Amino acid sequence: MSEKAGRSITISDDVLRSFEGHRRELCAYAYRMLGSSFEAEDAVQETFTRAWKSYDSFEGRSSLRSWLYKIATNVCLDMLDGPQRRARPMDLNGPSTPDSTLPAPEPDYVWVEPIPNALAFGADPAEAASTKDTLRLAFVAAVQHLPASQRAILIMREVLRFSAGETADMLNVSPASVNSALQRARATMSKVQETATVSDAYDENNEQQRKLVDDFVKAFEAYDMNALTDLLKADVALSMPPFSLWVSGPENVAAFMLGTGHACRDSRMVPLAGANGLPAFGHYKPGDEPGVWVPWSITTLELDGERISGLTFFLDTEKLFPLFGLPKELRPND
């Protein structure tokens, strides 16, 4: 190999490593924009591809981070070229009674999907703590109400703390246009979030929160609905994408779990490293073979003080279990 070729490979490796250092934050940004962890990963990969192809034109007038965000924004805007916005069941209709018939499942592009903490948070605990709120399902769903360019501006300014000038440069608009769009985005978010469930940021070091989560697992695995309802907030919401049906209130949650959701009896909850900054589990239900549990959902909990305010069961296990690194079944010795 010639000296020139060897130097070129070294430069290429260095460039790729410099990109990789920004993968998680770019993935979190793309997730907030798109509402899908799978699309976010695709967006980051496309960002790196475009950046690699155009790296010779990068003149260092901005930081590498800003340049990558500019490319990522263009990728996301290209992917958002359409009217479809992702949502949660409670964003689409009012609550149902617990004995309501399950509707037909909606396509996966309808729903805000969960994202593993490992894809969105870096190694810095302080940085993770400051961004957890903006990865909550309610926030991501609220952002989906914004036009794509306003979505990008709100996230850049309010979450990532880029200046108006930096944001304007990324979007090829004026700082005045950025400020105007930010005001409109804030107004829309204020209206949307008035009806959104507010949850506390989850802190793994908070003993009270850990106990609440542990008590939930014990009650659910025992299928003790009295113990479970004692842990739920009065306006708790239970939802199960891809179904648009959802129920509200402890008594309705219990009635649903004893009725339509009765197949969850004797479930097993496998703790995950978290999703969207929330406590999360790989949820397995009893399979047809005795002593074998099969995938049922990725389950996330939203906490409010000493109670659980939200239960979301993401049922698309074929896609989501591999994303979270979960096995296809559980056996007694697992």
C-alpha positions as CSV (number, residue, x, y, z in Angstrom):
1,M,0.0,0.0,0.0
2,S,1.4,3.4,-0.9
3,E,2.1,6.1,1.8
4,K,-0.6,8.3,0.3
5,A,-3.2,5.5,0.4
6,G,-2.3,4.6,4.0
7,R,-2.7,8.3,5.0
8,S,-6.1,8.4,3.3
9,I,-7.3,5.4,5.2
10,T,-6.1,6.9,8.5
11,I,-7.9,10.2,7.7
12,S,-11.0,8.3,6.8
13,D,-11.0,6.4,10.1
14,D,-10.4,9.5,12.1
15,V,-13.3,11.2,10.3
16,L,-15.6,8.3,10.9
17,R,-14.6,8.2,14.6
18,S,-15.4,11.9,14.9
19,F,-18.9,11.3,13.4
20,E,-19.5,8.4,15.8
21,G,-18.9,10.6,18.8
22,H,-22.1,12.5,17.9
23,R,-24.3,9.4,17.1
24,R,-26.4,9.3,20.3
25,E,-27.3,13.0,20.4
26,L,-28.1,13.0,16.7
27,C,-30.3,9.9,17.2
28,A,-32.1,11.6,20.0
29,Y,-32.6,14.7,17.9
30,A,-33.9,12.7,14.9
31,Y,-36.2,10.8,17.3
32,R,-37.7,14.0,18.6
33,M,-38.2,15.1,15.0
34,L,-39.6,11.8,13.7
35,G,-41.2,10.0,16.6
36,S,-39.7,6.7,15.6
37,S,-36.5,5.1,16.9
38,F,-36.1,3.1,13.7
39,E,-36.5,6.1,11.5
40,A,-34.1,8.0,13.8
41,E,-31.4,5.4,13.3
42,D,-32.0,5.5,9.5
43,A,-31.7,9.3,9.6
44,V,-28.4,9.2,11.5
45,Q,-27.0,6.7,9.1
46,E,-28.1,8.9,6.1
47,T,-26.6,11.9,7.9
48,F,-23.2,10.2,8.2
49,T,-23.4,9.0,4.6
50,R,-24.0,12.6,3.3
51,A,-21.4,14.0,5.7
52,W,-18.8,11.5,4.5
53,K,-19.5,12.3,0.8
54,S,-19.3,16.0,1.3
55,Y,-16.6,16.1,4.0
56,D,-14.1,17.7,1.6
57,S,-16.4,20.7,1.4
58,F,-16.5,21.1,5.2
59,E,-14.4,24.2,5.8
60,G,-14.5,24.4,9.5
61,R,-16.4,27.7,9.6
62,S,-18.7,26.0,12.1
63,S,-18.1,23.2,14.5
64,L,-18.3,19.6,13.3
65,R,-21.3,19.1,15.6
66,S,-23.2,22.1,14.1
67,W,-22.4,20.9,10.6
68,L,-23.7,17.4,11.4
69,Y,-26.8,18.8,12.9
70,K,-27.4,20.9,9.7
71,I,-27.2,17.7,7.6
72,A,-29.3,15.7,10.1
73,T,-32.0,18.5,9.9
74,N,-32.1,18.3,6.2
75,V,-32.4,14.5,6.3
76,C,-35.3,14.7,8.8
77,L,-37.1,17.4,6.8
78,D,-36.8,15.2,3.7
79,M,-38.3,12.3,5.7
80,L,-41.1,14.5,7.0
81,D,-42.3,15.4,3.5
82,G,-45.9,14.5,4.1
83,P,-49.0,15.2,6.4
84,Q,-48.7,12.2,8.6
85,R,-47.8,12.8,12.2
86,R,-47.2,10.2,14.9
87,A,-49.3,10.2,18.0
88,R,-50.4,8.4,21.1
89,P,-53.8,6.8,21.4
90,M,-55.0,9.6,23.8
91,D,-54.0,12.2,21.2
92,L,-56.5,10.7,18.7
93,N,-59.7,10.1,20.8
94,G,-61.2,10.0,24.2
95,P,-61.0,7.1,26.7
96,S,-63.0,3.9,26.2
97,T,-64.8,1.8,28.7
98,P,-62.8,-1.3,29.8
99,D,-65.3,-3.7,28.1
100,S,-65.0,-1.9,24.7
101,T,-64.1,-4.2,21.8
102,L,-60.6,-3.8,20.6
103,P,-60.5,-2.0,17.3
104,A,-58.3,-3.1,14.4
105,P,-54.6,-2.3,14.9
106,E,-53.4,0.8,13.1
107,P,-50.2,0.8,11.0
108,D,-46.9,1.4,12.9
109,Y,-46.4,4.8,11.3
110,V,-49.3,6.1,13.2
111,W,-47.7,5.8,16.6
112,V,-44.9,7.5,18.6
113,E,-42.5,4.6,19.3
114,P,-40.3,4.1,22.3
115,I,-36.5,4.6,22.1
116,P,-34.0,2.7,24.3
117,N,-32.1,5.0,26.6
118,A,-28.9,3.5,25.2
119,L,-29.7,5.0,21.7
120,A,-30.4,8.5,23.0
121,F,-28.3,9.2,26.0
122,G,-24.5,9.5,26.2
123,A,-22.2,8.6,29.1
124,D,-22.7,12.0,30.9
125,P,-25.4,11.5,33.6
126,A,-25.9,15.3,33.9
127,E,-26.6,15.6,30.2
128,A,-29.0,12.7,30.3
129,A,-30.8,14.3,33.3
130,S,-31.2,17.6,31.5
131,T,-32.7,16.1,28.3
132,K,-34.9,13.3,29.8
133,D,-38.1,15.5,29.8
134,T,-37.8,16.2,26.1
135,L,-37.7,12.5,25.3
136,R,-40.9,11.7,27.2
137,L,-43.6,10.2,25.1
138,A,-45.9,13.2,25.8
139,F,-43.3,15.7,24.7
140,V,-42.4,13.8,21.5
141,A,-46.1,13.4,20.6
142,A,-46.7,17.2,21.3
143,V,-43.9,18.2,19.0
144,Q,-45.5,16.2,16.2
145,H,-48.2,18.9,16.1
146,L,-45.7,21.4,14.7
147,P,-44.9,21.9,11.0
148,A,-41.5,20.2,10.3
149,S,-39.4,23.5,10.2
150,Q,-41.0,24.7,13.4
151,R,-40.3,21.4,15.0
152,A,-36.6,21.6,14.1
153,I,-36.4,25.2,15.3
154,L,-38.1,24.5,18.7
155,I,-35.8,21.5,19.3
156,M,-32.6,23.3,18.3
157,R,-33.4,26.4,20.4
158,E,-35.2,25.0,23.4
159,V,-33.6,21.5,23.8
160,L,-30.2,21.7,22.2
161,R,-29.6,25.4,23.1
162,F,-28.3,26.5,19.7
163,S,-28.4,30.3,19.2
164,A,-30.8,31.9,16.8
165,G,-27.9,32.6,14.5
166,E,-26.7,29.0,14.5
167,T,-30.2,27.7,13.9
168,A,-30.7,30.1,11.1
169,D,-27.5,28.9,9.4
170,M,-28.6,25.3,9.7
171,L,-31.9,26.0,8.1
172,N,-30.7,28.7,5.6
173,V,-33.1,31.3,6.9
174,S,-32.7,34.6,8.8
175,P,-32.4,34.8,12.6
176,A,-35.6,36.9,12.5
177,S,-37.4,34.0,10.8
178,V,-36.1,31.6,13.5
179,N,-37.4,33.8,16.3
180,S,-40.8,34.3,14.6
181,A,-41.2,30.5,14.0
182,L,-40.1,29.8,17.6
183,Q,-42.8,32.0,19.0
184,R,-45.4,30.2,16.9
185,A,-44.1,26.8,17.9
186,R,-44.2,27.8,21.6
187,A,-47.8,28.9,21.3
188,T,-48.8,25.6,19.7
189,M,-46.9,23.6,22.3
190,S,-48.5,25.5,25.1
191,K,-52.0,24.6,23.8
192,V,-51.2,21.0,23.1
193,Q,-49.4,20.4,26.4
194,E,-52.3,21.8,28.5
195,T,-54.0,18.4,28.0
196,A,-50.9,16.2,28.2
197,T,-50.2,14.1,31.2
198,V,-47.3,15.5,33.2
199,S,-44.8,13.0,34.6
200,D,-41.8,13.3,36.8
201,A,-38.4,12.6,35.4
202,Y,-37.2,9.2,36.5
203,D,-34.1,9.1,38.7
204,E,-32.7,5.6,39.2
205,N,-31.1,6.9,42.4
206,N,-34.4,8.0,43.9
207,E,-35.4,5.4,46.5
208,Q,-39.1,6.3,46.5
209,Q,-39.3,6.0,42.7
210,R,-37.4,2.7,42.7
211,K,-39.8,1.3,45.3
212,L,-42.8,2.5,43.3
213,V,-41.5,0.7,40.2
214,D,-40.6,-2.5,42.2
215,D,-44.1,-2.5,43.8
216,F,-45.7,-2.3,40.4
217,V,-43.7,-5.3,39.1
218,K,-44.7,-7.3,42.2
219,A,-48.4,-6.4,41.9
220,F,-48.5,-7.0,38.1
221,E,-46.7,-10.3,38.2
222,A,-48.9,-11.5,41.0
223,Y,-51.9,-10.0,39.1
224,D,-53.1,-8.4,42.3
225,M,-55.4,-5.7,41.0
226,N,-56.0,-4.3,44.5
227,A,-52.3,-3.8,45.0
228,L,-51.9,-2.4,41.5
229,T,-54.7,0.1,41.7
230,D,-53.3,1.4,45.0
231,L,-50.2,2.5,43.0
232,L,-52.1,4.3,40.2
233,K,-53.0,8.0,40.0
234,A,-56.7,8.9,39.8
235,D,-56.3,9.9,36.1
236,V,-53.9,7.2,35.1
237,A,-54.0,6.3,31.4
238,L,-53.4,2.9,30.0
239,S,-52.7,2.5,26.3
240,M,-51.5,-0.2,23.9
241,P,-50.3,0.9,20.5
242,P,-51.1,-0.2,17.8
243,F,-54.6,-0.1,19.2
244,S,-56.2,3.3,19.4
245,L,-58.3,2.2,22.5
246,W,-57.1,3.5,25.9
247,V,-58.7,3.6,29.4
248,S,-58.4,6.0,32.2
249,G,-58.7,5.6,36.0
250,P,-57.5,2.8,38.4
251,E,-60.8,1.0,38.4
252,N,-61.0,0.9,34.6
253,V,-57.4,-0.2,34.3
254,A,-58.2,-3.1,36.7
255,A,-61.4,-4.0,34.9
256,F,-59.6,-4.0,31.6
257,M,-56.7,-6.2,32.9
258,L,-59.2,-8.7,34.3
259,G,-61.3,-8.7,31.1
260,T,-59.7,-8.0,27.7
261,G,-56.2,-8.0,29.1
262,H,-56.6,-11.3,31.1
263,A,-54.0,-13.0,29.0
264,C,-51.4,-11.0,30.9
265,R,-52.0,-13.0,34.1
266,D,-48.8,-14.7,35.2
267,S,-46.6,-12.4,33.1
268,R,-43.0,-11.8,33.7
269,M,-41.4,-8.3,33.6
270,V,-37.7,-8.1,32.5
271,P,-36.2,-4.8,33.6
272,L,-34.6,-2.7,30.8
273,A,-32.1,0.1,31.0
274,G,-35.0,2.4,30.3
275,A,-36.9,3.9,27.4
276,N,-37.5,7.6,26.8
277,G,-35.9,8.2,30.2
278,L,-38.7,6.2,31.8
279,P,-38.6,2.9,33.7
280,A,-39.3,0.1,31.1
281,F,-39.6,-3.6,30.9
282,G,-39.7,-6.4,28.4
283,H,-43.1,-7.9,29.1
284,Y,-43.6,-11.6,28.5
285,K,-46.9,-13.5,28.9
286,P,-47.4,-17.2,29.3
287,G,-47.1,-19.1,26.0
288,D,-48.8,-22.2,24.7
289,E,-46.0,-24.4,26.0
290,P,-46.1,-24.8,29.8
291,G,-43.2,-23.0,31.5
292,V,-42.4,-20.8,28.5
293,W,-43.2,-17.0,28.3
294,V,-43.4,-15.2,25.0
295,P,-43.1,-11.5,24.1
296,W,-46.1,-9.4,24.8
297,S,-44.9,-5.7,25.0
298,I,-42.4,-3.2,25.8
299,T,-44.0,-1.6,28.8
300,T,-43.1,1.9,30.1
301,L,-44.2,3.6,33.2
302,E,-44.8,7.3,33.8
303,L,-44.5,8.5,37.4
304,D,-46.1,11.4,39.2
305,G,-45.1,11.8,42.8
306,E,-46.0,8.6,44.7
307,R,-48.2,7.2,42.0
308,I,-48.0,5.9,38.4
309,S,-49.7,8.3,35.9
310,G,-49.2,6.3,32.7
311,L,-48.9,2.7,31.5
312,T,-48.0,2.2,27.9
313,F,-47.8,-1.3,26.4
314,F,-46.1,-1.2,23.0
315,L,-47.3,-4.5,21.4
316,D,-45.2,-4.5,18.2
317,T,-42.8,-7.0,19.8
318,E,-41.4,-8.3,16.4
319,K,-39.8,-5.0,15.8
320,L,-39.2,-3.7,19.4
321,F,-37.8,-6.8,21.2
322,P,-34.7,-7.0,18.9
323,L,-34.2,-3.2,19.3
324,F,-34.1,-3.6,23.1
325,G,-31.9,-6.8,22.9
326,L,-34.5,-9.1,24.3
327,P,-34.8,-12.8,23.7
328,K,-37.7,-14.4,21.8
329,E,-38.8,-16.4,24.8
330,L,-38.3,-16.9,28.6
331,R,-37.9,-20.2,30.3
332,P,-37.8,-21.0,34.0
333,N,-34.0,-20.8,34.3
334,D,-33.7,-17.5,32.3
